[in-house]
């Protein structure tokens, strides 16, 4: 057993002495405008939640509703909070969702509905009506956190971001979606792509090497992994081993303290190379596959950090598809220890019924070329 961020849980880790467990799911309805609780709904037994870090809107809920619930809900104003509930009363939140697509089958006895809901990134990822960034002719540049605050200002959400001292002069015009802005700010600030977590809080966390992290879960210690259906894939033949960021600082720019950062157009280049001991490194492959992007960066240190961030996001040696029993502790960018190595969780899908399966897509993490 290895040290983990989550303490061992005899319910969810399914140790050898536990042969079964029991849990239910609850769907609370709330008015997003007033905050008033509107009671609970009771979806048909076909619901599921998916979470995928490759999407701007990471989390989606699919449910079917019977006649009474279809008649009772207001999809425009109302949100659904999902919980897993254990027999002892413990509750685990699984996200806050807003309606984004509805289909109703019409019958004389009433309507049945199939609904797709997304987390609150749906309301964030809309087009902006005012430009964001440095006004034309203004020589000052902004910190990434200050631009993040401006981008999210006035929205009915909560967010938290890890500290970042990086700056940028990026600007976005009317009509740009906030999702595009947030993704670019996440790269400039050395954050992973943002997401809404299980409690409905938007998070920005600094990029990290999964192999160097204390894992959240130890699947080697319990019996929650289902034996059938395990598959592995790899893109080792085509994955880049060198990541380069290029940029040019504008003339006579100043940082957020008012100090000049350049007196002319200065070429800035940063790079990140995977360690030579990695199986897809230049040393082992015999040649280099390069991925280059151009961004507004203001120092070699920032360019190196952004290149490393992209390298961490894209570097895949082995991808694992695996199933477990439903576990509500999973959120985003979790690190899982399995078969002696660390894996970064890229996505998961949970059937909202006890006895159903939870599918995971994991990425192999390396330290000095070893799993």
DOTIBA-459696 format. One record per residue (C-alpha): residue number from 0; residue in three letters; x, y, z. Coordinates in nm, 3 decimals, m for minus. Example, Ala and Ser with C-alpha at 12.3 -4.5 7.8 and 13.67 -1.06 7.14 Angstrom:
residues 2
    k    r     east    north       up
    0  Ala    1.230   m0.450    0.780
    1  Ser    1.367   m0.106    0.714
This chain:
residues 371
    k    r     east    north       up
    0  Unk    0.000    0.000    0.000
    1  Unk    0.131    0.347   m0.092
    2  Unk    0.065    0.686    0.065
    3  Unk   m0.241    0.850   m0.090
    4  Unk   m0.418    1.186   m0.060
    5  Unk   m0.747    1.011    0.017
    6  Unk   m0.748    0.790    0.323
    7  Unk   m0.838    0.425    0.257
    8  Unk   m1.215    0.385    0.250
    9  Unk   m1.361    0.038    0.320
   10  Unk   m1.676    0.122    0.121
   11  Unk   m1.523    0.250   m0.203
   12  Unk   m1.187    0.068   m0.202
   13  Unk   m1.360   m0.271   m0.170
   14  Unk   m1.103   m0.456    0.044
   15  Unk   m1.094   m0.834    0.050
   16  Unk   m1.333   m0.863    0.346
   17  Unk   m1.613   m0.659    0.180
   18  Unk   m1.820   m0.856   m0.069
   19  Unk   m2.087   m0.599   m0.145
   20  Unk   m2.201   m0.244   m0.074
   21  Unk   m2.512   m0.030   m0.102
   22  Unk   m2.568    0.329   m0.218
   23  Unk   m2.833    0.545   m0.384
   24  Unk   m2.828    0.861   m0.595
   25  Unk   m3.025    1.178   m0.520
   26  Unk   m3.114    1.453   m0.769
   27  Unk   m3.190    1.788   m0.605
   28  Unk   m3.363    2.058   m0.807
   29  Unk   m3.283    2.424   m0.737
   30  Unk   m3.378    2.759   m0.888
   31  Unk   m3.056    2.917   m1.013
   32  Unk   m3.200    3.270   m1.000
   33  Unk   m3.337    3.268   m0.644
   34  Unk   m3.132    2.981   m0.496
   35  Unk   m3.456    2.821   m0.372
   36  Unk   m3.469    2.444   m0.333
   37  Unk   m3.735    2.294   m0.560
   38  Unk   m3.731    1.945   m0.410
   39  Unk   m3.602    1.629   m0.575
   40  Unk   m3.666    1.453   m0.903
   41  Unk   m3.652    1.082   m0.977
   42  Unk   m3.494    1.005   m1.315
   43  Unk   m3.546    0.679   m1.497
   44  Unk   m3.273    0.417   m1.458
   45  Unk   m3.066    0.535   m1.756
   46  Unk   m2.868    0.829   m1.614
   47  Unk   m2.493    0.881   m1.643
   48  Unk   m2.228    1.143   m1.577
   49  Unk   m1.921    1.188   m1.797
   50  Unk   m1.613    1.398   m1.717
   51  Unk   m1.347    1.461   m1.984
   52  Unk   m1.054    1.702   m1.943
   53  Unk   m1.013    1.734   m2.322
   54  Unk   m1.342    1.926   m2.345
   55  Unk   m1.398    2.289   m2.252
   56  Unk   m1.714    2.187   m2.065
   57  Unk   m1.574    1.894   m1.876
   58  Unk   m1.881    1.739   m1.715
   59  Unk   m2.214    1.632   m1.862
   60  Unk   m2.522    1.460   m1.721
   61  Unk   m2.767    1.253   m1.925
   62  Unk   m3.102    1.157   m1.770
   63  Unk   m3.450    1.044   m1.866
   64  Unk   m3.753    1.177   m1.679
   65  Unk   m4.104    1.045   m1.631
   66  Unk   m4.431    1.230   m1.681
   67  Unk   m4.448    1.395   m1.336
   68  Unk   m4.089    1.526   m1.341
   69  Unk   m4.118    1.656   m1.700
   70  Unk   m4.423    1.856   m1.599
   71  Unk   m4.257    1.989   m1.283
   72  Unk   m3.921    2.118   m1.409
   73  Unk   m3.829    2.454   m1.561
   74  Unk   m3.519    2.381   m1.775
   75  Unk   m3.435    2.749   m1.824
   76  Unk   m3.414    2.850   m1.459
   77  Unk   m3.340    2.531   m1.272
   78  Unk   m3.024    2.334   m1.198
   79  Unk   m2.973    1.978   m1.080
   80  Unk   m2.731    1.881   m0.802
   81  Unk   m2.640    1.513   m0.798
   82  Unk   m2.531    1.323   m0.486
   83  Unk   m2.431    0.966   m0.406
   84  Unk   m2.580    0.874   m0.067
   85  Unk   m2.461    0.589    0.156
   86  Unk   m2.684    0.403    0.405
   87  Unk   m2.511    0.576    0.699
   88  Unk   m2.615    0.916    0.562
   89  Unk   m2.283    1.022    0.408
   90  Unk   m2.334    1.229    0.092
   91  Unk   m2.087    1.279   m0.191
   92  Unk   m2.159    1.557   m0.445
   93  Unk   m2.112    1.480   m0.813
   94  Unk   m2.159    1.826   m0.963
   95  Unk   m2.404    2.103   m1.046
   96  Unk   m2.571    2.081   m1.388
   97  Unk   m2.779    2.308   m1.612
   98  Unk   m3.008    2.198   m1.894
   99  Unk   m2.860    2.234   m2.244
  100  Unk   m3.068    2.000   m2.462
  101  Unk   m3.417    1.854   m2.426
  102  Unk   m3.617    1.598   m2.621
  103  Unk   m3.970    1.505   m2.518
  104  Unk   m4.181    1.216   m2.641
  105  Unk   m4.547    1.324   m2.643
  106  Unk   m4.820    1.087   m2.521
  107  Unk   m5.185    1.140   m2.425
  108  Unk   m5.091    1.051   m2.068
  109  Unk   m4.812    1.312   m2.060
  110  Unk   m4.458    1.358   m2.190
  111  Unk   m4.142    1.158   m2.130
  112  Unk   m3.815    1.349   m2.154
  113  Unk   m3.452    1.282   m2.241
  114  Unk   m3.222    1.560   m2.120
  115  Unk   m2.859    1.654   m2.157
  116  Unk   m2.715    1.881   m1.890
  117  Unk   m2.371    2.040   m1.862
  118  Unk   m2.179    2.182   m1.570
  119  Unk   m2.179    2.560   m1.531
  120  Unk   m1.898    2.603   m1.783
  121  Unk   m2.189    2.631   m2.026
  122  Unk   m2.282    2.973   m1.885
  123  Unk   m1.914    3.075   m1.870
  124  Unk   m1.828    2.971   m2.225
  125  Unk   m2.038    3.234   m2.399
  126  Unk   m1.929    3.517   m2.629
  127  Unk   m1.804    3.833   m2.459
  128  Unk   m1.979    4.163   m2.533
  129  Unk   m1.682    4.384   m2.439
  130  Unk   m1.316    4.345   m2.537
  131  Unk   m1.077    4.208   m2.275
  132  Unk   m0.706    4.282   m2.263
  133  Unk   m0.471    4.576   m2.307
  134  Unk   m0.633    4.882   m2.468
  135  Unk   m0.473    4.994   m2.794
  136  Unk   m0.175    5.222   m2.728
  137  Unk   m0.143    5.118   m2.362
  138  Unk    0.219    5.004   m2.303
  139  Unk    0.140    4.813   m1.982
  140  Unk    0.097    4.440   m1.962
  141  Unk   m0.125    4.251   m1.721
  142  Unk   m0.076    3.961   m1.487
  143  Unk   m0.257    3.645   m1.589
  144  Unk   m0.459    3.635   m1.262
  145  Unk   m0.582    3.994   m1.319
  146  Unk   m0.703    3.908   m1.670
  147  Unk   m0.869    3.598   m1.527
  148  Unk   m1.060    3.814   m1.279
  149  Unk   m1.173    4.048   m1.559
  150  Unk   m1.284    3.756   m1.775
  151  Unk   m1.501    3.604   m1.500
  152  Unk   m1.620    3.932   m1.346
  153  Unk   m1.994    3.949   m1.289
  154  Unk   m2.065    3.582   m1.356
  155  Unk   m2.271    3.392   m1.093
  156  Unk   m1.996    3.140   m1.022
  157  Unk   m1.721    3.072   m0.768
  158  Unk   m1.364    3.000   m0.871
  159  Unk   m1.020    2.951   m0.717
  160  Unk   m0.682    2.962   m0.893
  161  Unk   m0.335    2.858   m0.782
  162  Unk   m0.087    3.145   m0.761
  163  Unk    0.077    3.253   m1.087
  164  Unk    0.317    3.545   m1.136
  165  Unk    0.323    3.529   m1.517
  166  Unk    0.218    3.821   m1.738
  167  Unk    0.065    3.852   m2.083
  168  Unk   m0.042    4.120   m2.331
  169  Unk   m0.306    3.906   m2.501
  170  Unk   m0.632    4.075   m2.596
  171  Unk   m0.966    3.936   m2.710
  172  Unk   m1.233    4.116   m2.910
  173  Unk   m1.610    4.116   m2.889
  174  Unk   m1.752    3.781   m2.988
  175  Unk   m1.466    3.571   m2.849
  176  Unk   m1.593    3.294   m2.623
  177  Unk   m1.474    3.294   m2.264
  178  Unk   m1.373    2.932   m2.305
  179  Unk   m1.112    3.035   m2.564
  180  Unk   m0.985    3.306   m2.330
  181  Unk   m0.967    3.074   m2.030
  182  Unk   m0.775    2.810   m2.224
  183  Unk   m0.517    3.067   m2.340
  184  Unk   m0.487    3.215   m1.991
  185  Unk   m0.444    2.866   m1.847
  186  Unk   m0.146    2.807   m2.075
  187  Unk    0.004    3.149   m2.006
  188  Unk   m0.041    3.103   m1.630
  189  Unk    0.095    2.746   m1.629
  190  Unk   m0.239    2.599   m1.522
  191  Unk   m0.419    2.289   m1.639
  192  Unk   m0.743    2.349   m1.829
  193  Unk   m1.004    2.475   m1.578
  194  Unk   m1.304    2.272   m1.465
  195  Unk   m1.599    2.280   m1.228
  196  Unk   m1.541    2.029   m0.950
  197  Unk   m1.782    1.802   m0.763
  198  Unk   m1.910    2.089   m0.548
  199  Unk   m1.963    2.332   m0.837
  200  Unk   m1.642    2.534   m0.781
  201  Unk   m1.433    2.632   m1.085
  202  Unk   m1.065    2.544   m1.032
  203  Unk   m0.735    2.638   m1.195
  204  Unk   m0.443    2.428   m1.073
  205  Unk   m0.077    2.449   m1.171
  206  Unk    0.041    2.185   m1.417
  207  Unk    0.231    1.897   m1.257
  208  Unk    0.421    1.584   m1.350
  209  Unk    0.194    1.295   m1.242
  210  Unk    0.489    1.066   m1.170
  211  Unk    0.608    1.310   m0.901
  212  Unk    0.272    1.337   m0.723
  213  Unk    0.133    1.156   m0.423
  214  Unk   m0.152    0.958   m0.583
  215  Unk   m0.511    1.017   m0.484
  216  Unk   m0.605    0.650   m0.511
  217  Unk   m0.420    0.319   m0.474
  218  Unk   m0.595    0.060   m0.690
  219  Unk   m0.332   m0.198   m0.603
  220  Unk   m0.456   m0.203   m0.243
  221  Unk   m0.821   m0.292   m0.306
  222  Unk   m1.044   m0.494   m0.537
  223  Unk   m1.241   m0.218   m0.709
  224  Unk   m1.091   m0.274   m1.057
  225  Unk   m1.307   m0.501   m1.274
  226  Unk   m1.108   m0.771   m1.446
  227  Unk   m1.289   m0.774   m1.779
  228  Unk   m1.262   m0.502   m2.042
  229  Unk   m0.914   m0.365   m1.965
  230  Unk   m0.748   m0.227   m2.279
  231  Unk   m0.425   m0.038   m2.345
  232  Unk   m0.334    0.184   m2.640
  233  Unk   m0.028    0.391   m2.721
  234  Unk    0.079    0.671   m2.956
  235  Unk    0.447    0.627   m2.880
  236  Unk    0.534    0.619   m3.251
  237  Unk    0.409    0.972   m3.322
  238  Unk    0.415    1.167   m2.994
  239  Unk    0.646    1.474   m2.994
  240  Unk    0.949    1.463   m2.767
  241  Unk    1.036    1.833   m2.793
  242  Unk    0.796    2.124   m2.732
  243  Unk    0.890    2.481   m2.831
  244  Unk    0.717    2.809   m2.749
  245  Unk    0.811    3.120   m2.949
  246  Unk    0.700    3.476   m2.886
  247  Unk    0.800    3.839   m2.924
  248  Unk    0.774    4.099   m2.649
  249  Unk    0.627    4.426   m2.783
  250  Unk    0.828    4.747   m2.790
  251  Unk    0.854    4.951   m2.469
  252  Unk    0.639    4.720   m2.260
  253  Unk    0.623    4.738   m1.884
  254  Unk    0.531    4.473   m1.633
  255  Unk    0.262    4.505   m1.365
  256  Unk    0.507    4.697   m1.143
  257  Unk    0.566    4.952   m1.418
  258  Unk    0.920    4.832   m1.493
  259  Unk    1.026    4.794   m1.857
  260  Unk    1.059    4.439   m1.982
  261  Unk    1.201    4.524   m2.325
  262  Unk    1.324    4.820   m2.526
  263  Unk    1.255    4.662   m2.864
  264  Unk    1.120    4.354   m3.029
  265  Unk    1.299    4.073   m2.846
  266  Unk    1.271    3.715   m2.963
  267  Unk    1.181    3.480   m2.679
  268  Unk    1.207    3.105   m2.713
  269  Unk    1.135    2.838   m2.452
  270  Unk    1.145    2.463   m2.481
  271  Unk    1.080    2.139   m2.299
  272  Unk    1.242    1.805   m2.386
  273  Unk    1.120    1.480   m2.241
  274  Unk    1.398    1.308   m2.042
  275  Unk    1.636    1.101   m2.253
  276  Unk    1.542    0.788   m2.057
  277  Unk    1.180    0.809   m2.184
  278  Unk    1.112    0.544   m2.450
  279  Unk    1.005    0.810   m2.705
  280  Unk    1.295    1.051   m2.641
  281  Unk    1.528    1.167   m2.918
  282  Unk    1.800    0.940   m2.780
  283  Unk    1.584    0.627   m2.799
  284  Unk    1.398    0.716   m3.118
  285  Unk    1.706    0.831   m3.310
  286  Unk    1.541    1.154   m3.425
  287  Unk    1.321    1.429   m3.280
  288  Unk    0.953    1.504   m3.336
  289  Unk    0.893    1.872   m3.257
  290  Unk    0.573    2.056   m3.165
  291  Unk    0.598    2.438   m3.195
  292  Unk    0.348    2.705   m3.091
  293  Unk    0.363    3.085   m3.090
  294  Unk    0.235    3.271   m2.785
  295  Unk    0.264    3.610   m2.617
  296  Unk    0.525    3.532   m2.350
  297  Unk    0.744    3.782   m2.168
  298  Unk    1.040    3.584   m2.046
  299  Unk    1.230    3.269   m2.124
  300  Unk    1.116    3.132   m1.789
  301  Unk    0.751    3.178   m1.884
  302  Unk    0.813    3.028   m2.229
  303  Unk    0.982    2.725   m2.070
  304  Unk    0.693    2.683   m1.823
  305  Unk    0.433    2.698   m2.102
  306  Unk    0.631    2.448   m2.313
  307  Unk    0.653    2.213   m2.014
  308  Unk    0.279    2.254   m1.948
  309  Unk    0.198    2.154   m2.307
  310  Unk    0.445    1.866   m2.289
  311  Unk    0.279    1.736   m1.972
  312  Unk   m0.069    1.765   m2.125
  313  Unk    0.021    1.596   m2.452
  314  Unk    0.286    1.344   m2.355
  315  Unk    0.118    1.005   m2.370
  316  Unk    0.300    0.677   m2.368
  317  Unk    0.026    0.438   m2.267
  318  Unk   m0.348    0.501   m2.234
  319  Unk   m0.553    0.264   m2.022
  320  Unk   m0.928    0.202   m2.041
  321  Unk   m1.047    0.035   m1.724
  322  Unk   m1.368   m0.011   m1.523
  323  Unk   m1.438    0.003   m1.150
  324  Unk   m1.735    0.025   m0.921
  325  Unk   m1.874    0.383   m0.898
  326  Unk   m1.652    0.605   m0.680
  327  Unk   m1.775    0.964   m0.616
  328  Unk   m1.432    1.079   m0.493
  329  Unk   m1.302    1.110   m0.849
  330  Unk   m1.299    1.465   m0.981
  331  Unk   m1.043    1.599   m1.233
  332  Unk   m0.671    1.538   m1.291
  333  Unk   m0.667    1.267   m1.026
  334  Unk   m0.353    1.056   m0.999
  335  Unk   m0.409    0.682   m0.961
  336  Unk   m0.150    0.426   m0.848
  337  Unk   m0.202    0.096   m1.028
  338  Unk    0.027   m0.196   m1.108
  339  Unk    0.318   m0.020   m0.940
  340  Unk    0.301    0.311   m1.133
  341  Unk    0.121    0.644   m1.137
  342  Unk   m0.146    0.723   m1.396
  343  Unk   m0.320    1.057   m1.465
  344  Unk   m0.697    1.031   m1.508
  345  Unk   m0.812    1.198   m1.831
  346  Unk   m1.180    1.110   m1.822
  347  Unk   m1.442    0.903   m1.646
  348  Unk   m1.802    0.800   m1.697
  349  Unk   m2.033    0.684   m1.418
  350  Unk   m2.363    0.500   m1.448
  351  Unk   m2.598    0.655   m1.191
  352  Unk   m2.717    0.326   m1.047
  353  Unk   m2.557    0.113   m0.781
  354  Unk   m2.418   m0.201   m0.940
  355  Unk   m2.333   m0.011   m1.257
  356  Unk   m1.981    0.048   m1.382
  357  Unk   m1.753    0.351   m1.380
  358  Unk   m1.523    0.370   m1.682
  359  Unk   m1.188    0.550   m1.662
  360  Unk   m0.931    0.661   m1.918
  361  Unk   m0.585    0.691   m1.762
  362  Unk   m0.250    0.808   m1.897
  363  Unk    0.078    0.649   m1.796
  364  Unk    0.311    0.880   m1.604
  365  Unk    0.689    0.844   m1.603
  366  Unk    0.975    0.928   m1.371
  367  Unk    1.320    0.899   m1.530
  368  Unk    1.173    0.683   m1.804
  369  Unk    1.022    0.426   m1.572
  370  Unk    0.647    0.376   m1.509
